[in-house]
């Protein structure tokens, strides 16, 4: 199925969770917040939240700077 993550279309298997997606991209440990279709999903729900065809995911990390 197709989703968009941070504006990039990606093909993923059906029944993929947020945690599985982030892990497959190698960014699980770097990601601080995730929104699916403009709604924040709490980190403790990432392993239960199954993505659907056409979902738009924004994965955010916090960068310090000065």
N, CA, C, O and CB atoms as a CASP TS submission, in Angstrom:
PFRMAT TS
TARGET T0000
AUTHOR 0000-0000-0000
METHOD Language model
MODEL 1
PARENT N/A
ATOM      1  N   UNK     1       0.847  -1.177   0.000  1.00  0.00           N
ATOM      2  CA  UNK     1       0.000   0.000   0.000  1.00  0.00           C
ATOM      3  C   UNK     1       0.889   1.235   0.000  1.00  0.00           C
ATOM      4  O   UNK     1       2.056   1.167   0.384  1.00  0.00           O
ATOM      5  CB  UNK     1      -0.961   0.001   1.219  1.00  0.00           C
ATOM      6  N   UNK     2       0.334   2.363  -0.430  1.00  0.00           N
ATOM      7  CA  UNK     2       1.114   3.593  -0.522  1.00  0.00           C
ATOM      8  C   UNK     2       0.722   4.561   0.596  1.00  0.00           C
ATOM      9  O   UNK     2      -0.451   4.736   0.925  1.00  0.00           O
ATOM     10  CB  UNK     2       0.915   4.256  -1.899  1.00  0.00           C
ATOM     11  N   UNK     3       1.764   5.182   1.166  1.00  0.00           N
ATOM     12  CA  UNK     3       1.603   6.242   2.155  1.00  0.00           C
ATOM     13  C   UNK     3       2.543   7.371   1.747  1.00  0.00           C
ATOM     14  O   UNK     3       3.337   7.226   0.817  1.00  0.00           O
ATOM     15  CB  UNK     3       1.905   5.730   3.624  1.00  0.00           C
ATOM     16  N   UNK     4       2.446   8.481   2.442  1.00  0.00           N
ATOM     17  CA  UNK     4       3.434   9.554   2.286  1.00  0.00           C
ATOM     18  C   UNK     4       4.037   9.819   3.652  1.00  0.00           C
ATOM     19  O   UNK     4       3.325  10.022   4.635  1.00  0.00           O
ATOM     20  CB  UNK     4       2.790  10.862   1.683  1.00  0.00           C
ATOM     21  N   UNK     5       5.360   9.814   3.696  1.00  0.00           N
ATOM     22  CA  UNK     5       6.044  10.160   4.941  1.00  0.00           C
ATOM     23  C   UNK     5       6.949  11.348   4.668  1.00  0.00           C
ATOM     24  O   UNK     5       7.840  11.296   3.821  1.00  0.00           O
ATOM     25  CB  UNK     5       6.860   8.948   5.505  1.00  0.00           C
ATOM     26  N   UNK     6       6.698  12.413   5.403  1.00  0.00           N
ATOM     27  CA  UNK     6       7.428  13.670   5.226  1.00  0.00           C
ATOM     28  C   UNK     6       7.446  14.099   3.763  1.00  0.00           C
ATOM     29  O   UNK     6       8.459  14.576   3.250  1.00  0.00           O
ATOM     30  CB  UNK     6       8.860  13.532   5.748  1.00  0.00           C
ATOM     31  N   UNK     7       6.293  13.918   3.097  1.00  0.00           N
ATOM     32  CA  UNK     7       6.124  14.368   1.723  1.00  0.00           C
ATOM     33  C   UNK     7       6.625  13.415   0.652  1.00  0.00           C
ATOM     34  O   UNK     7       6.494  13.701  -0.539  1.00  0.00           O
ATOM     35  CB  UNK     7       6.801  15.644   1.559  1.00  0.00           C
ATOM     36  N   UNK     8       7.195  12.286   1.054  1.00  0.00           N
ATOM     37  CA  UNK     8       7.740  11.321   0.089  1.00  0.00           C
ATOM     38  C   UNK     8       6.844  10.090   0.062  1.00  0.00           C
ATOM     39  O   UNK     8       6.566   9.481   1.095  1.00  0.00           O
ATOM     40  CB  UNK     8       9.210  10.927   0.450  1.00  0.00           C
ATOM     41  N   UNK     9       6.392   9.733  -1.155  1.00  0.00           N
ATOM     42  CA  UNK     9       5.544   8.549  -1.282  1.00  0.00           C
ATOM     43  C   UNK     9       6.376   7.299  -1.086  1.00  0.00           C
ATOM     44  O   UNK     9       7.494   7.187  -1.590  1.00  0.00           O
ATOM     45  CB  UNK     9       4.839   8.517  -2.652  1.00  0.00           C
ATOM     46  N   UNK    10       5.804   6.355  -0.339  1.00  0.00           N
ATOM     47  CA  UNK    10       6.509   5.109  -0.028  1.00  0.00           C
ATOM     48  C   UNK    10       5.533   3.952  -0.072  1.00  0.00           C
ATOM     49  O   UNK    10       4.384   4.077   0.351  1.00  0.00           O
ATOM     50  CB  UNK    10       7.196   5.186   1.357  1.00  0.00           C
ATOM     51  N   UNK    11       5.998   2.828  -0.585  1.00  0.00           N
ATOM     52  CA  UNK    11       5.212   1.594  -0.612  1.00  0.00           C
ATOM     53  C   UNK    11       5.585   0.780   0.628  1.00  0.00           C
ATOM     54  O   UNK    11       6.761   0.512   0.876  1.00  0.00           O
ATOM     55  CB  UNK    11       5.467   0.771  -1.938  1.00  0.00           C
ATOM     56  N   UNK    12       4.564   0.388   1.405  1.00  0.00           N
ATOM     57  CA  UNK    12       4.799  -0.413   2.612  1.00  0.00           C
ATOM     58  C   UNK    12       3.815  -1.583   2.628  1.00  0.00           C
ATOM     59  O   UNK    12       2.776  -1.536   1.968  1.00  0.00           O
ATOM     60  CB  UNK    12       4.648   0.459   3.907  1.00  0.00           C
ATOM     61  N   UNK    13       4.145  -2.634   3.384  1.00  0.00           N
ATOM     62  CA  UNK    13       3.198  -3.759   3.492  1.00  0.00           C
ATOM     63  C   UNK    13       1.946  -3.359   4.272  1.00  0.00           C
ATOM     64  O   UNK    13       1.990  -2.465   5.117  1.00  0.00           O
ATOM     65  CB  UNK    13       3.873  -4.965   4.174  1.00  0.00           C
ATOM     66  N   UNK    14       0.833  -4.029   3.979  1.00  0.00           N
ATOM     67  CA  UNK    14      -0.388  -3.808   4.761  1.00  0.00           C
ATOM     68  C   UNK    14      -0.115  -4.190   6.208  1.00  0.00           C
ATOM     69  O   UNK    14       0.760  -5.007   6.493  1.00  0.00           O
ATOM     70  CB  UNK    14      -1.589  -4.630   4.186  1.00  0.00           C
ATOM     71  N   UNK    15      -0.877  -3.586   7.119  1.00  0.00           N
ATOM     72  CA  UNK    15      -0.792  -3.844   8.561  1.00  0.00           C
ATOM     73  C   UNK    15       0.527  -3.397   9.187  1.00  0.00           C
ATOM     74  O   UNK    15       0.921  -3.909  10.234  1.00  0.00           O
ATOM     75  CB  UNK    15      -0.988  -5.309   8.822  1.00  0.00           C
ATOM     76  N   UNK    16       1.214  -2.439   8.547  1.00  0.00           N
ATOM     77  CA  UNK    16       2.444  -1.882   9.110  1.00  0.00           C
ATOM     78  C   UNK    16       2.087  -0.869  10.188  1.00  0.00           C
ATOM     79  O   UNK    16       1.215  -0.023   9.990  1.00  0.00           O
ATOM     80  CB  UNK    16       3.318  -1.224   8.005  1.00  0.00           C
ATOM     81  N   UNK    17       2.767  -0.959  11.332  1.00  0.00           N
ATOM     82  CA  UNK    17       2.559   0.010  12.409  1.00  0.00           C
ATOM     83  C   UNK    17       3.539   1.175  12.247  1.00  0.00           C
ATOM     84  O   UNK    17       4.506   1.094  11.489  1.00  0.00           O
ATOM     85  CB  UNK    17       2.733  -0.664  13.802  1.00  0.00           C
ATOM     86  N   UNK    18       3.269   2.242  12.966  1.00  0.00           N
ATOM     87  CA  UNK    18       4.186   3.391  12.964  1.00  0.00           C
ATOM     88  C   UNK    18       5.579   2.940  13.399  1.00  0.00           C
ATOM     89  O   UNK    18       6.577   3.303  12.778  1.00  0.00           O
ATOM     90  CB  UNK    18       3.663   4.523  13.900  1.00  0.00           C
ATOM     91  N   UNK    19       5.639   2.148  14.468  1.00  0.00           N
ATOM     92  CA  UNK    19       6.929   1.695  14.980  1.00  0.00           C
ATOM     93  C   UNK    19       7.684   0.889  13.924  1.00  0.00           C
ATOM     94  O   UNK    19       8.887   1.079  13.749  1.00  0.00           O
ATOM     95  CB  UNK    19       6.735   0.854  16.248  1.00  0.00           C
ATOM     96  N   UNK    20       6.994  -0.005  13.223  1.00  0.00           N
ATOM     97  CA  UNK    20       7.632  -0.807  12.176  1.00  0.00           C
ATOM     98  C   UNK    20       8.133   0.077  11.041  1.00  0.00           C
ATOM     99  O   UNK    20       9.224  -0.144  10.516  1.00  0.00           O
ATOM    100  CB  UNK    20       6.653  -1.856  11.633  1.00  0.00           C
ATOM    101  N   UNK    21       7.344   1.075  10.661  1.00  0.00           N
ATOM    102  CA  UNK    21       7.747   1.988   9.598  1.00  0.00           C
ATOM    103  C   UNK    21       9.004   2.751   9.985  1.00  0.00           C
ATOM    104  O   UNK    21       9.965   2.796   9.218  1.00  0.00           O
ATOM    105  CB  UNK    21       6.619   2.963   9.274  1.00  0.00           C
ATOM    106  N   UNK    22       9.004   3.347  11.162  1.00  0.00           N
ATOM    107  CA  UNK    22      10.158   4.131  11.614  1.00  0.00           C
ATOM    108  C   UNK    22      11.397   3.253  11.751  1.00  0.00           C
ATOM    109  O   UNK    22      12.505   3.674  11.416  1.00  0.00           O
ATOM    110  CB  UNK    22       9.850   4.817  12.954  1.00  0.00           C
ATOM    111  N   UNK    23      11.206   2.038  12.243  1.00  0.00           N
ATOM    112  CA  UNK    23      12.321   1.103  12.382  1.00  0.00           C
ATOM    113  C   UNK    23      12.897   0.746  11.015  1.00  0.00           C
ATOM    114  O   UNK    23      14.116   0.708  10.850  1.00  0.00           O
ATOM    115  CB  UNK    23      11.869  -0.170  13.118  1.00  0.00           C
ATOM    116  N   UNK    24      12.031   0.483  10.033  1.00  0.00           N
ATOM    117  CA  UNK    24      12.501   0.120   8.695  1.00  0.00           C
ATOM    118  C   UNK    24      13.259   1.264   8.026  1.00  0.00           C
ATOM    119  O   UNK    24      14.124   1.037   7.180  1.00  0.00           O
ATOM    120  CB  UNK    24      11.323  -0.296   7.824  1.00  0.00           C
ATOM    121  N   UNK    25      12.926   2.493   8.414  1.00  0.00           N
ATOM    122  CA  UNK    25      13.609   3.667   7.856  1.00  0.00           C
ATOM    123  C   UNK    25      14.867   4.023   8.640  1.00  0.00           C
ATOM    124  O   UNK    25      15.622   4.904   8.226  1.00  0.00           O
ATOM    125  CB  UNK    25      12.664   4.861   7.835  1.00  0.00           C
ATOM    126  N   UNK    26      15.102   3.348   9.770  1.00  0.00           N
ATOM    127  CA  UNK    26      16.279   3.616  10.590  1.00  0.00           C
ATOM    128  C   UNK    26      16.198   4.895  11.388  1.00  0.00           C
ATOM    129  O   UNK    26      17.226   5.463  11.756  1.00  0.00           O
ATOM    130  CB  UNK    26      17.479   3.662   9.734  1.00  0.00           C
ATOM    131  N   UNK    27      14.977   5.364  11.665  1.00  0.00           N
ATOM    132  CA  UNK    27      14.826   6.636  12.387  1.00  0.00           C
ATOM    133  C   UNK    27      14.015   6.499  13.681  1.00  0.00           C
ATOM    134  O   UNK    27      13.617   7.502  14.273  1.00  0.00           O
ATOM    135  CB  UNK    27      14.162   7.660  11.484  1.00  0.00           C
ATOM    136  N   UNK    28      13.772   5.268  14.115  1.00  0.00           N
ATOM    137  CA  UNK    28      12.954   5.057  15.302  1.00  0.00           C
ATOM    138  C   UNK    28      13.523   5.785  16.515  1.00  0.00           C
ATOM    139  O   UNK    28      12.783   6.461  17.231  1.00  0.00           O
ATOM    140  CB  UNK    28      12.835   3.572  15.598  1.00  0.00           C
ATOM    141  N   UNK    29      14.825   5.656  16.756  1.00  0.00           N
ATOM    142  CA  UNK    29      15.447   6.278  17.927  1.00  0.00           C
ATOM    143  C   UNK    29      15.583   7.790  17.804  1.00  0.00           C
ATOM    144  O   UNK    29      15.770   8.476  18.809  1.00  0.00           O
ATOM    145  CB  UNK    29      16.804   5.677  18.160  1.00  0.00           C
ATOM    146  N   UNK    30      15.490   8.319  16.584  1.00  0.00           N
ATOM    147  CA  UNK    30      15.673   9.746  16.352  1.00  0.00           C
ATOM    148  C   UNK    30      14.356  10.512  16.329  1.00  0.00           C
ATOM    149  O   UNK    30      14.357  11.741  16.406  1.00  0.00           O
ATOM    150  CB  UNK    30      16.405   9.963  15.057  1.00  0.00           C
ATOM    151  N   UNK    31      13.238   9.809  16.224  1.00  0.00           N
ATOM    152  CA  UNK    31      11.945  10.458  16.050  1.00  0.00           C
ATOM    153  C   UNK    31      11.325  10.798  17.400  1.00  0.00           C
ATOM    154  O   UNK    31      11.251   9.949  18.289  1.00  0.00           O
ATOM    155  CB  UNK    31      11.000   9.565  15.243  1.00  0.00           C
ATOM    156  N   UNK    32      10.881  12.041  17.547  1.00  0.00           N
ATOM    157  CA  UNK    32      10.292  12.512  18.797  1.00  0.00           C
ATOM    158  C   UNK    32       8.777  12.610  18.728  1.00  0.00           C
ATOM    159  O   UNK    32       8.102  12.472  19.749  1.00  0.00           O
ATOM    160  CB  UNK    32      10.868  13.853  19.163  1.00  0.00           C
ATOM    161  N   UNK    33       8.240  12.845  17.552  1.00  0.00           N
ATOM    162  CA  UNK    33       6.790  13.024  17.413  1.00  0.00           C
ATOM    163  C   UNK    33       6.351  12.547  16.035  1.00  0.00           C
ATOM    164  O   UNK    33       7.078  12.674  15.049  1.00  0.00           O
ATOM    165  CB  UNK    33       6.386  14.512  17.629  1.00  0.00           C
ATOM    166  N   UNK    34       5.137  11.994  15.996  1.00  0.00           N
ATOM    167  CA  UNK    34       4.575  11.524  14.730  1.00  0.00           C
ATOM    168  C   UNK    34       3.140  12.013  14.631  1.00  0.00           C
ATOM    169  O   UNK    34       2.369  11.923  15.586  1.00  0.00           O
ATOM    170  CB  UNK    34       4.645   9.965  14.617  1.00  0.00           C
ATOM    171  N   UNK    35       2.795  12.534  13.458  1.00  0.00           N
ATOM    172  CA  UNK    35       1.407  12.903  13.164  1.00  0.00           C
ATOM    173  C   UNK    35       0.964  12.088  11.960  1.00  0.00           C
ATOM    174  O   UNK    35       1.691  11.966  10.973  1.00  0.00           O
ATOM    175  CB  UNK    35       1.257  14.452  12.894  1.00  0.00           C
ATOM    176  N   UNK    36      -0.231  11.535  12.054  1.00  0.00           N
ATOM    177  CA  UNK    36      -0.824  10.808  10.936  1.00  0.00           C
ATOM    178  C   UNK    36      -2.067  11.580  10.527  1.00  0.00           C
ATOM    179  O   UNK    36      -2.990  11.755  11.322  1.00  0.00           O
ATOM    180  CB  UNK    36      -1.166   9.309  11.314  1.00  0.00           C
ATOM    181  N   UNK    37      -2.086  12.041   9.284  1.00  0.00           N
ATOM    182  CA  UNK    37      -3.198  12.846   8.779  1.00  0.00           C
ATOM    183  C   UNK    37      -3.492  14.037   9.699  1.00  0.00           C
ATOM    184  O   UNK    37      -4.642  14.336  10.020  1.00  0.00           O
ATOM    185  CB  UNK    37      -4.452  11.976   8.628  1.00  0.00           C
ATOM    186  N   UNK    38      -2.412  14.699  10.107  1.00  0.00           N
ATOM    187  CA  UNK    38      -2.465  15.927  10.917  1.00  0.00           C
ATOM    188  C   UNK    38      -2.882  15.705  12.372  1.00  0.00           C
ATOM    189  O   UNK    38      -3.180  16.674  13.071  1.00  0.00           O
ATOM    190  CB  UNK    38      -3.416  16.898  10.285  1.00  0.00           C
ATOM    191  N   UNK    39      -2.912  14.462  12.844  1.00  0.00           N
ATOM    192  CA  UNK    39      -3.249  14.169  14.241  1.00  0.00           C
ATOM    193  C   UNK    39      -2.056  13.500  14.909  1.00  0.00           C
ATOM    194  O   UNK    39      -1.532  12.501  14.417  1.00  0.00           O
ATOM    195  CB  UNK    39      -4.516  13.261  14.339  1.00  0.00           C
ATOM    196  N   UNK    40      -1.634  14.068  16.040  1.00  0.00           N
ATOM    197  CA  UNK    40      -0.500  13.523  16.781  1.00  0.00           C
ATOM    198  C   UNK    40      -0.851  12.138  17.325  1.00  0.00           C
ATOM    199  O   UNK    40      -1.934  11.928  17.872  1.00  0.00           O
ATOM    200  CB  UNK    40      -0.092  14.474  17.935  1.00  0.00           C
ATOM    201  N   UNK    41       0.079  11.202  17.166  1.00  0.00           N
ATOM    202  CA  UNK    41      -0.067   9.871  17.746  1.00  0.00           C
ATOM    203  C   UNK    41       0.975   9.758  18.857  1.00  0.00           C
ATOM    204  O   UNK    41       2.169   9.939  18.617  1.00  0.00           O
ATOM    205  CB  UNK    41       0.110   8.728  16.657  1.00  0.00           C
ATOM    206  N   UNK    42       0.517   9.459  20.072  1.00  0.00           N
ATOM    207  CA  UNK    42       1.429   9.360  21.214  1.00  0.00           C
ATOM    208  C   UNK    42       2.426   8.226  21.013  1.00  0.00           C
ATOM    209  O   UNK    42       2.104   7.192  20.428  1.00  0.00           O
ATOM    210  CB  UNK    42       0.641   9.147  22.516  1.00  0.00           C
ATOM    211  N   UNK    43       3.643   8.438  21.510  1.00  0.00           N
ATOM    212  CA  UNK    43       4.729   7.484  21.315  1.00  0.00           C
ATOM    213  C   UNK    43       4.387   6.093  21.852  1.00  0.00           C
ATOM    214  O   UNK    43       4.803   5.091  21.270  1.00  0.00           O
ATOM    215  CB  UNK    43       5.988   7.996  21.985  1.00  0.00           C
ATOM    216  N   UNK    44       3.646   6.019  22.936  1.00  0.00           N
ATOM    217  CA  UNK    44       3.310   4.707  23.501  1.00  0.00           C
ATOM    218  C   UNK    44       2.249   3.962  22.676  1.00  0.00           C
ATOM    219  O   UNK    44       1.908   2.823  22.994  1.00  0.00           O
ATOM    220  CB  UNK    44       2.817   4.874  24.934  1.00  0.00           C
ATOM    221  N   UNK    45       1.729   4.601  21.621  1.00  0.00           N
ATOM    222  CA  UNK    45       0.761   3.951  20.732  1.00  0.00           C
ATOM    223  C   UNK    45       1.369   3.545  19.384  1.00  0.00           C
ATOM    224  O   UNK    45       0.691   2.928  18.563  1.00  0.00           O
ATOM    225  CB  UNK    45      -0.417   4.877  20.496  1.00  0.00           C
ATOM    226  N   UNK    46       2.631   3.883  19.153  1.00  0.00           N
ATOM    227  CA  UNK    46       3.262   3.627  17.857  1.00  0.00           C
ATOM    228  C   UNK    46       3.275   2.154  17.490  1.00  0.00           C
ATOM    229  O   UNK    46       3.164   1.811  16.313  1.00  0.00           O
ATOM    230  CB  UNK    46       4.671   4.153  17.859  1.00  0.00           C
ATOM    231  N   UNK    47       3.410   1.269  18.489  1.00  0.00           N
ATOM    232  CA  UNK    47       3.476  -0.164  18.178  1.00  0.00           C
ATOM    233  C   UNK    47       2.099  -0.776  17.932  1.00  0.00           C
ATOM    234  O   UNK    47       1.999  -1.927  17.505  1.00  0.00           O
ATOM    235  CB  UNK    47       4.163  -0.906  19.307  1.00  0.00           C
ATOM    236  N   UNK    48       1.030  -0.007  18.202  1.00  0.00           N
ATOM    237  CA  UNK    48      -0.337  -0.499  18.002  1.00  0.00           C
ATOM    238  C   UNK    48      -1.035   0.185  16.825  1.00  0.00           C
ATOM    239  O   UNK    48      -2.002  -0.353  16.286  1.00  0.00           O
ATOM    240  CB  UNK    48      -1.153  -0.292  19.269  1.00  0.00           C
ATOM    241  N   UNK    49      -0.564   1.347  16.428  1.00  0.00           N
ATOM    242  CA  UNK    49      -1.232   2.150  15.395  1.00  0.00           C
ATOM    243  C   UNK    49      -0.896   1.617  14.007  1.00  0.00           C
ATOM    244  O   UNK    49       0.226   1.779  13.527  1.00  0.00           O
ATOM    245  CB  UNK    49      -0.821   3.638  15.509  1.00  0.00           C
ATOM    246  N   UNK    50      -1.877   0.979  13.364  1.00  0.00           N
ATOM    247  CA  UNK    50      -1.680   0.407  12.027  1.00  0.00           C
ATOM    248  C   UNK    50      -2.003   1.469  10.975  1.00  0.00           C
ATOM    249  O   UNK    50      -3.058   2.103  11.010  1.00  0.00           O
ATOM    250  CB  UNK    50      -2.572  -0.864  11.822  1.00  0.00           C
ATOM    251  N   UNK    51      -1.077   1.642  10.049  1.00  0.00           N
ATOM    252  CA  UNK    51      -1.240   2.632   8.980  1.00  0.00           C
ATOM    253  C   UNK    51      -2.184   2.127   7.894  1.00  0.00           C
ATOM    254  O   UNK    51      -2.328   0.920   7.695  1.00  0.00           O
ATOM    255  CB  UNK    51       0.118   2.983   8.368  1.00  0.00           C
ATOM    256  N   UNK    52      -2.818   3.055   7.199  1.00  0.00           N
ATOM    257  CA  UNK    52      -3.772   2.736   6.144  1.00  0.00           C
ATOM    258  C   UNK    52      -3.333   3.344   4.819  1.00  0.00           C
ATOM    259  O   UNK    52      -2.560   4.301   4.785  1.00  0.00           O
ATOM    260  CB  UNK    52      -5.170   3.233   6.516  1.00  0.00           C
ATOM    261  N   UNK    53      -3.834   2.776   3.733  1.00  0.00           N
ATOM    262  CA  UNK    53      -3.578   3.284   2.390  1.00  0.00           C
ATOM    263  C   UNK    53      -3.846   4.784   2.340  1.00  0.00           C
ATOM    264  O   UNK    53      -4.900   5.245   2.777  1.00  0.00           O
ATOM    265  CB  UNK    53      -4.447   2.545   1.352  1.00  0.00           C
ATOM    266  N   UNK    54      -2.890   5.545   1.808  1.00  0.00           N
ATOM    267  CA  UNK    54      -3.067   6.976   1.619  1.00  0.00           C
ATOM    268  C   UNK    54      -2.768   7.844   2.831  1.00  0.00           C
ATOM    269  O   UNK    54      -2.881   9.067   2.748  1.00  0.00           O
ATOM    270  CB  UNK    54      -4.435   7.227   1.194  1.00  0.00           C
ATOM    271  N   UNK    55      -2.387   7.238   3.967  1.00  0.00           N
ATOM    272  CA  UNK    55      -2.059   8.041   5.149  1.00  0.00           C
ATOM    273  C   UNK    55      -0.901   8.981   4.841  1.00  0.00           C
ATOM    274  O   UNK    55      -0.002   8.661   4.063  1.00  0.00           O
ATOM    275  CB  UNK    55      -1.708   7.131   6.349  1.00  0.00           C
ATOM    276  N   UNK    56      -0.949  10.142   5.469  1.00  0.00           N
ATOM    277  CA  UNK    56       0.132  11.122   5.368  1.00  0.00           C
ATOM    278  C   UNK    56       0.769  11.224   6.745  1.00  0.00           C
ATOM    279  O   UNK    56       0.132  11.655   7.706  1.00  0.00           O
ATOM    280  CB  UNK    56      -0.389  12.528   4.865  1.00  0.00           C
ATOM    281  N   UNK    57       2.027  10.826   6.828  1.00  0.00           N
ATOM    282  CA  UNK    57       2.738  10.777   8.096  1.00  0.00           C
ATOM    283  C   UNK    57       3.809  11.862   8.116  1.00  0.00           C
ATOM    284  O   UNK    57       4.546  12.051   7.148  1.00  0.00           O
ATOM    285  CB  UNK    57       3.365   9.380   8.326  1.00  0.00           C
ATOM    286  N   UNK    58       3.874  12.555   9.222  1.00  0.00           N
ATOM    287  CA  UNK    58       4.957  13.503   9.465  1.00  0.00           C
ATOM    288  C   UNK    58       5.717  13.010  10.679  1.00  0.00           C
ATOM    289  O   UNK    58       5.158  12.931  11.773  1.00  0.00           O
ATOM    290  CB  UNK    58       4.421  14.965   9.677  1.00  0.00           C
ATOM    291  N   UNK    59       6.983  12.679  10.497  1.00  0.00           N
ATOM    292  CA  UNK    59       7.844  12.237  11.592  1.00  0.00           C
ATOM    293  C   UNK    59       8.801  13.375  11.898  1.00  0.00           C
ATOM    294  O   UNK    59       9.535  13.835  11.023  1.00  0.00           O
ATOM    295  CB  UNK    59       8.621  10.915  11.232  1.00  0.00           C
ATOM    296  N   UNK    60       8.788  13.823  13.135  1.00  0.00           N
ATOM    297  CA  UNK    60       9.575  14.991  13.527  1.00  0.00           C
ATOM    298  C   UNK    60      10.625  14.624  14.550  1.00  0.00           C
ATOM    299  O   UNK    60      10.403  13.793  15.430  1.00  0.00           O
ATOM    300  CB  UNK    60       8.676  16.081  14.080  1.00  0.00           C
ATOM    301  N   UNK    61      11.780  15.266  14.415  1.00  0.00           N
ATOM    302  CA  UNK    61      12.784  15.171  15.462  1.00  0.00           C
ATOM    303  C   UNK    61      13.192  16.570  15.857  1.00  0.00           C
ATOM    304  O   UNK    61      13.030  17.518  15.088  1.00  0.00           O
ATOM    305  CB  UNK    61      14.009  14.342  15.001  1.00  0.00           C
ATOM    306  N   UNK    62      13.715  16.695  17.044  1.00  0.00           N
ATOM    307  CA  UNK    62      14.083  18.010  17.550  1.00  0.00           C
ATOM    308  C   UNK    62      15.583  18.204  17.404  1.00  0.00           C
ATOM    309  O   UNK    62      16.385  17.350  17.780  1.00  0.00           O
ATOM    310  CB  UNK    62      13.651  18.178  19.025  1.00  0.00           C
ATOM    311  N   UNK    63      15.934  19.359  16.843  1.00  0.00           N
ATOM    312  CA  UNK    63      17.322  19.673  16.595  1.00  0.00           C
ATOM    313  C   UNK    63      17.680  20.915  17.388  1.00  0.00           C
ATOM    314  O   UNK    63      17.019  21.948  17.279  1.00  0.00           O
ATOM    315  CB  UNK    63      17.592  19.874  15.088  1.00  0.00           C
ATOM    316  N   UNK    64      18.721  20.807  18.181  1.00  0.00           N
ATOM    317  CA  UNK    64      19.192  21.960  18.943  1.00  0.00           C
ATOM    318  C   UNK    64      20.062  22.849  18.066  1.00  0.00           C
ATOM    319  O   UNK    64      20.667  22.392  17.097  1.00  0.00           O
ATOM    320  CB  UNK    64      19.973  21.508  20.191  1.00  0.00           C
ATOM    321  N   UNK    65      20.109  24.083  18.415  1.00  0.00           N
ATOM    322  CA  UNK    65      20.932  25.008  17.630  1.00  0.00           C
ATOM    323  C   UNK    65      21.044  26.330  18.337  1.00  0.00           C
ATOM    324  O   UNK    65      20.463  26.535  19.403  1.00  0.00           O
ATOM    325  CB  UNK    65      20.354  25.209  16.228  1.00  0.00           C
ATOM    326  N   UNK    66      21.778  27.207  17.750  1.00  0.00           N
ATOM    327  CA  UNK    66      21.948  28.464  18.426  1.00  0.00           C
ATOM    328  C   UNK    66      22.193  29.602  17.527  1.00  0.00           C
ATOM    329  O   UNK    66      22.355  30.731  17.991  1.00  0.00           O
ATOM    330  CB  UNK    66      23.019  28.377  19.362  1.00  0.00           C
TER
END
